[in-house]
């Protein structure tokens, strides 16, 4: 392996297992900011471009109406705090 990731495989499996159940997120009643990198392959892996992917719009169904604000960070990937 030439590069090292920061996401353990077990963590990824647990995210995928619960990713289609909005039970927890529908209970949130305060505004939510969802910031993701434009090159986030976890959320926008089909197009590799979160500006053109449908993934951000499908996320809206997991939140109460009007609470979710999406922000796409340019020149970043999944880990927006460590990518550039």
BATORRO-584827 format. One record per residue: residue number from 0; residue in three letters; x, z, y of N, C-alpha, C, O in turn. Coordinates in Angstrom, 3 decimals, always signed. Last residue first. Example, Ala and Ser with C-alpha at 12.3 -4.5 7.8 and 13.67 -1.06 7.14 Angstrom:
// residues 2
{1, "Ser", {+12.850, +7.080, -2.250}, {+13.670, +7.140, -1.060}, {+12.900, +7.870, +0.030}, {+13.409, +8.039, +1.138}}
{0, "Ala", {+13.190, +7.800, -5.690}, {+12.300, +7.800, -4.500}, {+13.200, +7.800, -3.300}, {+14.236, +8.465, -3.319}}
//
This chain:
// residues 84
{83, "Unk", {-6.567, +0.736, +18.826}, {-6.347, +0.126, +20.134}, {-6.418, -1.363, +20.033}, {-6.256, -2.059, +21.036}}
{82, "Unk", {-7.686, +3.743, +17.236}, {-7.445, +2.294, +17.271}, {-7.173, +1.842, +18.696}, {-7.529, +2.529, +19.653}}
{81, "Unk", {-8.352, +6.395, +17.541}, {-6.979, +6.101, +17.123}, {-6.674, +4.599, +17.126}, {-5.508, +4.218, +17.026}}
{80, "Unk", {-10.959, +6.598, +18.367}, {-9.976, +7.472, +19.006}, {-8.546, +7.150, +18.619}, {-7.614, +7.585, +19.295}}
{79, "Unk", {-12.458, +4.927, +16.762}, {-12.246, +4.535, +18.156}, {-11.213, +5.400, +18.865}, {-10.644, +4.973, +19.869}}
{78, "Unk", {-12.299, +3.819, +13.853}, {-11.835, +5.087, +14.434}, {-11.462, +4.851, +15.891}, {-10.299, +4.608, +16.215}}
{77, "Unk", {-13.076, +1.108, +13.582}, {-13.978, +2.192, +13.187}, {-13.584, +3.532, +13.820}, {-14.447, +4.287, +14.268}}
{76, "Unk", {-11.557, -0.396, +16.456}, {-12.143, -0.522, +15.132}, {-13.034, +0.660, +14.840}, {-13.689, +1.175, +15.745}}
{75, "Unk", {-11.290, -2.106, +19.620}, {-11.220, -0.934, +18.766}, {-11.873, -1.228, +17.428}, {-12.640, -2.180, +17.287}}
{74, "Unk", {-11.794, -3.788, +21.848}, {-10.441, -3.658, +21.292}, {-10.281, -2.414, +20.436}, {-9.256, -1.736, +20.510}}
{73, "Unk", {-14.577, -2.007, +23.314}, {-13.749, -3.202, +23.130}, {-12.382, -2.850, +22.548}, {-11.882, -1.741, +22.740}}
{72, "Unk", {-17.150, -0.231, +21.904}, {-15.838, -0.058, +22.528}, {-14.991, -1.304, +22.268}, {-14.714, -1.625, +21.113}}
{71, "Unk", {-20.505, -0.205, +22.554}, {-19.478, -0.875, +21.755}, {-18.167, -0.834, +22.528}, {-18.074, -1.332, +23.650}}
{70, "Unk", {-23.054, +2.068, +22.369}, {-21.947, +1.619, +23.212}, {-20.891, +1.018, +22.309}, {-20.426, +1.681, +21.382}}
{69, "Unk", {-26.503, +2.849, +22.377}, {-25.351, +2.291, +21.668}, {-24.317, +1.801, +22.674}, {-24.656, +1.200, +23.694}}
{68, "Unk", {-28.620, +5.541, +22.359}, {-27.914, +4.613, +23.232}, {-26.681, +4.154, +22.475}, {-25.903, +4.975, +21.988}}
{67, "Unk", {-31.638, +6.850, +21.208}, {-30.348, +6.272, +20.834}, {-29.849, +5.302, +21.898}, {-30.550, +4.369, +22.289}}
{66, "Unk", {-34.172, +7.629, +22.076}, {-33.083, +8.614, +22.080}, {-31.713, +8.002, +21.853}, {-30.711, +8.585, +22.268}}
{65, "Unk", {-36.305, +5.837, +21.857}, {-35.778, +6.147, +23.177}, {-34.609, +7.111, +23.222}, {-34.093, +7.391, +24.304}}
{64, "Unk", {-37.767, +7.152, +18.891}, {-37.719, +6.115, +19.931}, {-37.175, +6.640, +21.262}, {-37.533, +7.724, +21.722}}
{63, "Unk", {-35.504, +8.865, +16.705}, {-36.766, +8.847, +17.423}, {-36.659, +7.829, +18.562}, {-35.584, +7.656, +19.137}}
{62, "Unk", {-33.629, +6.890, +14.324}, {-33.728, +7.860, +15.415}, {-35.120, +7.800, +16.038}, {-35.825, +6.798, +15.909}}
{61, "Unk", {-33.393, +4.832, +12.590}, {-33.051, +6.155, +12.080}, {-33.231, +7.251, +13.117}, {-33.007, +8.424, +12.819}}
{60, "Unk", {-33.781, +2.428, +13.830}, {-34.850, +2.932, +12.981}, {-34.598, +4.321, +12.425}, {-35.500, +4.927, +11.846}}
{59, "Unk", {-31.318, +1.791, +14.983}, {-32.371, +2.338, +15.833}, {-33.518, +2.932, +15.021}, {-34.170, +3.865, +15.490}}
{58, "Unk", {-29.773, +0.434, +13.139}, {-29.550, +1.877, +13.291}, {-30.669, +2.533, +14.099}, {-30.939, +3.719, +13.915}}
{57, "Unk", {-30.252, -2.212, +13.522}, {-30.959, -1.553, +12.417}, {-30.798, -0.044, +12.488}, {-31.625, +0.685, +11.940}}
{56, "Unk", {-28.505, -2.762, +15.629}, {-29.947, -2.765, +15.884}, {-30.725, -2.117, +14.752}, {-31.772, -1.520, +15.001}}
{55, "Unk", {-25.928, -2.588, +14.396}, {-26.316, -1.661, +15.465}, {-27.818, -1.638, +15.727}, {-28.360, -0.573, +16.024}}
{54, "Unk", {-26.144, -4.783, +12.437}, {-26.056, -3.368, +12.055}, {-26.422, -2.409, +13.179}, {-27.181, -1.471, +12.931}}
{53, "Unk", {-25.952, -7.393, +13.140}, {-27.287, -6.787, +13.241}, {-27.259, -5.299, +12.906}, {-28.270, -4.619, +13.080}}
{52, "Unk", {-23.156, -8.501, +15.141}, {-23.726, -7.936, +13.917}, {-25.128, -7.375, +14.164}, {-25.443, -6.937, +15.271}}
{51, "Unk", {-21.989, -9.202, +17.523}, {-22.885, -10.171, +16.893}, {-23.559, -9.639, +15.634}, {-24.464, -10.290, +15.112}}
{50, "Unk", {-20.481, -7.012, +18.259}, {-21.294, -7.652, +19.289}, {-22.334, -8.583, +18.655}, {-23.434, -8.736, +19.186}}
{49, "Unk", {-18.978, -6.327, +16.062}, {-20.188, -5.546, +16.328}, {-21.022, -6.090, +17.476}, {-22.166, -5.670, +17.652}}
{48, "Unk", {-17.614, -8.215, +13.747}, {-17.755, -8.233, +15.201}, {-19.064, -7.531, +15.544}, {-20.141, -8.090, +15.335}}
{47, "Unk", {-17.699, -8.729, +11.092}, {-16.437, -8.217, +11.642}, {-16.432, -8.252, +13.173}, {-15.376, -8.310, +13.802}}
{46, "Unk", {-19.981, -9.390, +9.763}, {-19.514, -10.337, +10.773}, {-18.144, -9.972, +11.329}, {-17.492, -10.800, +11.965}}
{45, "Unk", {-20.124, -7.369, +7.843}, {-20.551, -8.724, +7.490}, {-20.060, -9.761, +8.489}, {-19.754, -10.891, +8.109}}
{44, "Unk", {-19.292, -4.939, +8.975}, {-18.421, -5.638, +8.035}, {-18.842, -7.051, +7.690}, {-18.007, -7.859, +7.284}}
{43, "Unk", {-19.996, -2.997, +10.806}, {-20.236, -4.417, +11.116}, {-19.400, -5.309, +10.213}, {-18.865, -6.324, +10.658}}
{42, "Unk", {-19.306, -0.494, +9.808}, {-20.675, -0.741, +10.273}, {-20.984, -2.212, +10.453}, {-22.127, -2.630, +10.268}}
{41, "Unk", {-16.653, -0.939, +8.906}, {-17.570, -0.114, +8.123}, {-19.016, -0.423, +8.512}, {-19.864, -0.596, +7.636}}
{40, "Unk", {-15.279, -2.420, +10.786}, {-15.609, -3.069, +9.516}, {-16.537, -2.234, +8.650}, {-17.158, -2.773, +7.734}}
{39, "Unk", {-15.397, -2.724, +14.062}, {-15.695, -1.697, +13.069}, {-16.165, -2.349, +11.770}, {-17.313, -2.779, +11.667}}
{38, "Unk", {-14.619, -4.004, +16.411}, {-14.103, -4.485, +15.127}, {-14.321, -3.474, +14.007}, {-13.501, -3.383, +13.094}}
{37, "Unk", {-15.723, -2.514, +18.466}, {-16.187, -3.889, +18.291}, {-15.745, -4.458, +16.938}, {-16.434, -5.310, +16.377}}
{36, "Unk", {-16.502, +0.835, +17.533}, {-15.545, -0.186, +17.942}, {-16.069, -1.574, +17.644}, {-16.786, -1.774, +16.664}}
{35, "Unk", {-19.235, +2.723, +18.820}, {-18.511, +2.133, +17.709}, {-17.606, +1.037, +18.232}, {-17.899, +0.394, +19.239}}
{34, "Unk", {-21.189, +5.420, +19.678}, {-20.083, +4.572, +20.118}, {-19.361, +4.037, +18.889}, {-18.931, +4.802, +18.026}}
{33, "Unk", {-24.188, +6.523, +20.394}, {-23.495, +5.986, +19.218}, {-22.448, +5.006, +19.721}, {-22.776, +3.896, +20.139}}
{32, "Unk", {-25.628, +9.298, +21.707}, {-24.754, +8.176, +22.052}, {-24.006, +7.762, +20.794}, {-23.278, +8.559, +20.204}}
{31, "Unk", {-28.859, +10.589, +21.984}, {-27.728, +10.359, +21.082}, {-26.946, +9.151, +21.579}, {-27.528, +8.099, +21.843}}
{30, "Unk", {-30.969, +13.136, +23.396}, {-30.322, +11.820, +23.452}, {-29.072, +11.748, +22.584}, {-28.324, +12.718, +22.464}}
{29, "Unk", {-32.821, +15.150, +21.000}, {-32.033, +15.013, +22.226}, {-31.387, +13.624, +22.238}, {-31.271, +12.998, +21.184}}
{28, "Unk", {-33.928, +15.651, +18.541}, {-34.842, +15.422, +19.669}, {-34.122, +15.323, +21.015}, {-34.763, +15.406, +22.063}}
{27, "Unk", {-33.713, +14.994, +15.126}, {-32.965, +15.174, +16.367}, {-33.864, +14.775, +17.541}, {-34.476, +13.707, +17.536}}
{26, "Unk", {-35.088, +14.228, +12.910}, {-35.350, +15.574, +13.418}, {-34.632, +15.842, +14.745}, {-34.930, +16.831, +15.413}}
{25, "Unk", {-34.094, +11.809, +12.120}, {-35.407, +11.793, +12.782}, {-35.770, +13.162, +13.363}, {-36.656, +13.257, +14.213}}
{24, "Unk", {-31.798, +12.518, +10.707}, {-31.656, +12.004, +12.070}, {-32.989, +11.970, +12.817}, {-33.001, +12.094, +14.041}}
{23, "Unk", {-32.856, +13.371, +8.191}, {-32.114, +14.281, +9.065}, {-32.090, +13.782, +10.508}, {-32.339, +14.556, +11.433}}
{22, "Unk", {-34.240, +11.049, +7.191}, {-34.874, +12.365, +7.271}, {-34.164, +13.292, +8.257}, {-34.821, +13.934, +9.078}}
{21, "Unk", {-33.452, +8.428, +6.727}, {-33.458, +8.917, +8.110}, {-34.037, +10.323, +8.280}, {-34.299, +10.744, +9.407}}
{20, "Unk", {-31.487, +7.085, +4.346}, {-32.480, +8.150, +4.476}, {-32.449, +8.735, +5.883}, {-31.518, +9.469, +6.216}}
{19, "Unk", {-29.395, +5.417, +3.769}, {-30.706, +4.806, +3.980}, {-31.824, +5.836, +4.122}, {-32.998, +5.480, +4.025}}
{18, "Unk", {-27.030, +6.813, +3.327}, {-27.134, +5.986, +4.523}, {-28.508, +5.381, +4.758}, {-28.770, +4.876, +5.850}}
{17, "Unk", {-26.170, +8.399, +1.281}, {-27.253, +8.906, +2.113}, {-27.580, +7.999, +3.288}, {-28.345, +8.395, +4.168}}
{16, "Unk", {-24.093, +6.885, +0.116}, {-25.184, +7.397, -0.718}, {-26.381, +7.834, +0.108}, {-27.516, +7.653, -0.332}}
{15, "Unk", {-22.277, +6.440, +2.186}, {-23.040, +5.318, +1.657}, {-24.239, +5.806, +0.860}, {-25.305, +5.193, +0.925}}
{14, "Unk", {-21.229, +9.023, +2.460}, {-21.887, +8.371, +3.591}, {-22.778, +7.246, +3.084}, {-23.923, +7.122, +3.519}}
{13, "Unk", {-20.052, +9.460, -0.024}, {-21.162, +10.312, +0.387}, {-21.918, +9.708, +1.569}, {-23.135, +9.871, +1.664}}
{12, "Unk", {-18.021, +7.500, -0.051}, {-19.092, +7.452, -1.044}, {-20.283, +8.309, -0.635}, {-21.425, +7.918, -0.878}}
{11, "Unk", {-16.372, +8.419, +2.034}, {-17.059, +7.144, +2.163}, {-18.219, +7.047, +1.177}, {-19.291, +6.560, +1.535}}
{10, "Unk", {-15.406, +10.765, +0.869}, {-16.203, +10.834, +2.098}, {-16.996, +9.548, +2.280}, {-18.171, +9.591, +2.644}}
{9, "Unk", {-13.921, +9.768, -1.275}, {-15.085, +10.623, -1.522}, {-15.994, +10.724, -0.308}, {-17.217, +10.763, -0.445}}
{8, "Unk", {-11.789, +8.435, +0.021}, {-12.788, +7.672, -0.728}, {-14.058, +8.483, -0.986}, {-15.159, +7.936, -0.923}}
{7, "Unk", {-10.990, +9.441, +3.369}, {-10.928, +9.667, +1.928}, {-12.059, +8.926, +1.216}, {-13.160, +8.807, +1.752}}
{6, "Unk", {-9.597, +7.751, +5.953}, {-10.904, +8.012, +5.370}, {-10.774, +8.205, +3.867}, {-10.481, +7.249, +3.149}}
{5, "Unk", {-7.326, +6.847, +7.115}, {-7.645, +8.256, +7.330}, {-8.984, +8.641, +6.725}, {-9.465, +9.749, +6.960}}
{4, "Unk", {-4.811, +4.766, +5.527}, {-6.088, +5.014, +6.177}, {-6.326, +6.504, +6.328}, {-5.616, +7.322, +5.743}}
{3, "Unk", {-1.792, +3.033, +5.873}, {-2.446, +4.255, +5.443}, {-3.740, +4.411, +6.227}, {-3.767, +4.213, +7.441}}
{2, "Unk", {-0.327, +0.052, +4.512}, {-0.894, +0.828, +5.607}, {-1.618, +2.041, +5.051}, {-2.009, +2.060, +3.884}}
{1, "Unk", {+0.644, -0.930, +2.151}, {+1.472, -1.061, +3.332}, {+0.943, -0.278, +4.520}, {+1.698, +0.025, +5.444}}
{0, "Unk", {+0.848, +0.000, -1.175}, {+0.000, +0.000, +0.000}, {+0.891, +0.000, +1.236}, {+1.791, +0.832, +1.357}}
//
